[in-house]
Amino acid sequence: MTSRLKTLGEAGQAVWLDFVDRKFMDAGGLKKLVEEDGLTGVTSNPSIFEKAIGHSDAYDDQLQADLAAADTTVESAYEALAIKDIEDACDTLRPVYDRLDAKDGYVSIEVSPYLAMDTAPTIAAAKRLWATVDRPNLMVKIPGTDPGVPAIEEALTAGININVTLLFSIDAYKKVLEAYIAALEARVAKGEPIDRIASVASFFVSRIDGVIDKKIDALGTDEAKAVRGKVAIANAKLAYQHYLEVSASARWQALAEKGAQPQRLLWASTGTKDKAYSDVLYVETLIGRDTVNTMPPATMDAFRDHGETSNSLVSDIDDAEKVMNEAERLGLDLAGVTAQLVVDGVKSFADAADSLYGAVADKRIKFLGDKIDGFSADLPADLDAAVKDAIEKARKDGWSRKLWAGDASMWTGGDEGKWLGWLAAARGEQVDFDALAALGQEARKYKDVVLLGMGGSSLGPEVIGLILGSASGSPKLHALDSTDPGQVATVADAIDPANTLFIVSSKSGSTMEPELLRAYFFARCAQAVGEGQAGSRFVAVTDPGSKLEAAAKQDGFAHIFYGDKTIGGRYSVLSVFGMVPAAAIGIDVAGFFETVKTMAHSVGPDAPPASNPGFQLGAIMGAAAVAGRDKLTLVPSPTLKPFGSWLEQLLAESTGKQGKGIVPVDLEPLGDPADYGNDRVFVHLHLEGDEMSADHAKLDALKAVGQPIVTITLADKADIGQEFVRWEIATAVAGAVIGIDPFDQPDVEDAKIQTRQLIEAYEQSGHLDPETAFFEDGDFAFFAPKPVAGGDAVAILKAHFATAKPGDYAGFLAYIEREEKHEALIEQIRVDVRDAHKIATVAGFGPRFLHSTGQAYKGGPKDGIFLEITREPAQDIAIPGNRASFGTVQLAQARGDLDVLASRGQRVLRVHLKDEKSGLQALASALKVATQD
Ligand SMILES: O=P(O)(O)OC[C@H]1O[C@](O)(CO)[C@@H](O)[C@@H]1O
C-alpha cells in the first residue's frame, strides 16, 4: 500500500523529517523514509542535536577519536559530530536532489543559536558551515530575527541555500521573502546563476496555539473558545496568501523566468502538543503546493497511519480571516505573542545549546583524561546551593560568551571590556614563538638570568622558573622583586654580571623598584664589561611607549619585547611578561602552549558555566566570598608550592576592593579542624606523584567536618600552564559574582604615592621624616598611628592580636630579606597566632607584596590585624643616581604602607627589629609567649 505520506507529495507538499540521530541513520531509518514515504528533506536544530548527542553514547567513539587526533574547542568538537550526521543525511538525500534537479532533497543545519542577534558572526558561521559540509543539498538555517535578515540576504547572495527559521508573524515572513528576492536580484545583477539557490521560510505553527489557547482558556468565554486551536492555522494560511501574491508579481516572474526556485513556506512546529487536538492537525490543515511540512517522527507516524490529504491550505481563507479578526477583537494580541515567541524561541534554542555544549564539554574533558588538569569540589550544602545558583545565573546571562566578547555588563558595566587581552594571550596569540625560541638560544651563552620586576612582571615567571626549572644548558633564573638591601646583595653576589642576562620587566615602565634595580645592575654590569657593552646583556619587557622602552633604547638594550596594553600586570603571565623569562631559561614556549591551549579550549565562550573549569572554580570562589568564606587557603603539594605567590596577586589585586573580596592564604601549614572558623575555602593543588599523606589526612578531617575543599590535580608539572588560564577565568568570574571590577587596583596607588612623597622629601633633605616609637626596649621599637597599651613587647603584641574575632585575619608584612630562615620563622609565627585566635593568617615580604596582595589588605574586607616588621639593615646598598639607598627606600615603603593601611581602617602595628640577625627570632619568641594562655 502506498504510504499516506506520499499523497502529500502528490498534492505539492514536500515531506521532511524534523529529526536527526546517528543510531537512527546508521540503522538505515532515514533511507527507509526516503524510499517508502517519499521523504525529500531533513531539518535539525539545537534541540534535536541536544537530544541526539547529549543523551546518548552513539557519538562517543567519534568524539574520542577526534580528540585523540587533535584537541579542539567545545563548539568545534560538537560541530564535527553534527556535521558528520548532516553530511550522511545529505548523502542519503542526494539521489532525491539529483532526481529533482535541485528542487528538493535538502538537509538543514542551524548556525549557533547564540548568534541569533548578531549579523556578522551569523554570516561568518553560515559561510563556514557551507564550506565545511561542501554539499549542494545543504541548507544553512538562520533565524529570521531582525539581525538575522541581513545575514540571510548576504548568505543567499553568496550562493548559500538558506532555511530561515523561527518565523511566527506574517510581517517577519514578508521581510524574509523580500530578502530572498533581493538576494536573487543581486545575483542576477552580478551575472550569477540563480536556478540552484534554494530557500525555505520556516513558519512555526503549533507554538502559536500553545500561547494563544492559554489566553483563550483564561478568557473562558464561548466566543473565545470558538477560535481555540484555529489561530495558528489561520495565521499560516494567510502567510501562504502573501506567498501567492508575491509569486504572481511581475518582479517575481522576472526571476522565475531566469530559473529562480520559489522560497517555499515550510511548516515547522507541526507536532500537536495539546492532546485535545488531532495528532495530525497541523499537517492536514496546511497542505498546498510549493510548501514543505517538516514533521517530528511521531507526527510522521501518525500521518502515515491515518492522515488525510486535501487541498486544505487554500480553502476557507475567509474563515481564516475571520479567525484573525476575531483574535484581534478578543484582544489575543497575536503581534505581541509572535514577537515574544521569537524571543522565547531564540532562548529555548540557546538553552538547548547550553545543554548540548555542556554535554559535549563534559565528555571532552572526560575523554581528554590526564591531558587536562583534574577538578573536583566537596562543598557543604549551603555553599553548594549558592554555587549552583551562581552557575545558573551565569548560564542564563550568557557569561561565558559575554566574557570572551568583552561585555562589561557581567561586571560593573565599567571599562572591564578594555582589559581582556589576556584571553587571546591564553591561546598563545600575544607572543611570537620564533622570537622567543631565538632568545632561548641566545640566552644559553649566559650562566644566569636576573629578572627585575614587580608583581605581575615577576611573580608568574618566578613560578615557572621554580616549578619547571631551567632546561639543561640554559641559565638559572633569579627573580628580584625587592628593595631589601640583603636581598639585592644576595642576587648580586650570586651572579657574574659579565655572564648574566638581565631582563627588566615592567608593563607601565615606570614602577619605582625595577627602575632602581635597573640603575644598580646596569652600573654593575658596565663596571664588569665596560661602558657601552652593558646594554647588550639587557632585555626589556614593557608596554609600547613606556619610559622603560625609551631607557632601553637609550642604553642599547639587546631586545625590547612588547606587551599588550589591554592586559593588566597580574593577568600577563601568558604574554611576553611570563614567556620572555621562560624562553630565556630554555622553556619551549610553543610546546608549553600546547597544554595551555587545552585549558583555553575548555574555558571558551562555548563552554557553559557548569561545564567550564574556570567558571566552576570562579563560582565557588565568588559565592563563598559573598557568604563570608573569603579566605581562600591554598594547600599545594610540594612541587607546586611556588604557585601561590602568583595566585595571591591575581586573587587579591583583582577582587580585594570596596571592602569586598577574597583574601588569599598561602603557605600557612594545614591545621586540625578545630583551628579553623567558617571563613575558609581550601584549594588543594596536587601534582600526581608528590608525597603529602599527612596533609591528605588533614584534608580528609576537614572534609569530614564540612569545610569546603576544592581539589585540582596535575598529571605533570608541565601542565601548570593550564592553571594560569583556569585561575584567570575563575578570578574574572568571581569578580562578577562579588560585584566588583576585577581589572583595576585602586588602592595600591595610594601606598605608591605615599612612598614617593617620603622618598622625594628624602632626596631633598637627606633624611626621612622623623618618627617616634611609642615603646622601645633592647630588641624592638614599636610604631603605630594609635599606640597599643602594654608595658612590654609581649603585652603589646598580645593586646594587638587580642582584638581578633571570628572572620578576621592576621597579616605579617615583613620588610626583610625573603630567605629560608625568615620564611620558617614567619611560618611559626603564623601558626601560633592562628591556633591561638582561630583566625586566618597571611604573610608577605615587602615591598614584594605591595604589588600583589597589598591591594586586598588595603581595599578588601576590613578585618585585618597587621603586624609590619622592619629592621635596621646591617649593610645598606647605594643606588646610582639617587641619594636614597635601597634600605631607605624600603623603609619609606614600609612607612607609606602602614599609613595607608591605617587610613583604610585596618588594625596596624609596626615592630622595628633592632638587630637584623636575631631580631626576627626574638619577635617569634615574644609572639609565642603572647599567644600562649
Ligand atoms: O609591570 P609594572 O607596571 O611595573 O607593575 C608591576 C605591578 O605593580 C602593580 O601595578 C601594583 O603596584 C601590579 O598591578 C603590577 O603587576
The ligand as a Gaussian input file, in Angstrom:
#p B3LYP/6-31G(d) Opt

LIG

0 1
 O       54.683000      45.872000      35.464000
 P       54.605000      47.132000      36.228000
 O       53.912000      48.207000      35.518000
 O       55.964000      47.533000      36.684000
 O       53.749000      46.867000      37.521000
 C       54.111000      45.950000      38.469000
 C       52.977000      45.650000      39.412000
 O       52.606000      46.805000      40.120000
 C       51.202000      46.868000      40.278000
 O       50.732000      47.871000      39.471000
 C       50.785000      47.115000      41.676000
 O       51.502000      48.094000      42.249000
 C       50.731000      45.496000      39.826000
 O       49.411000      45.524000      39.423000
 C       51.713000      45.177000      38.774000
 O       51.704000      43.823000      38.464000

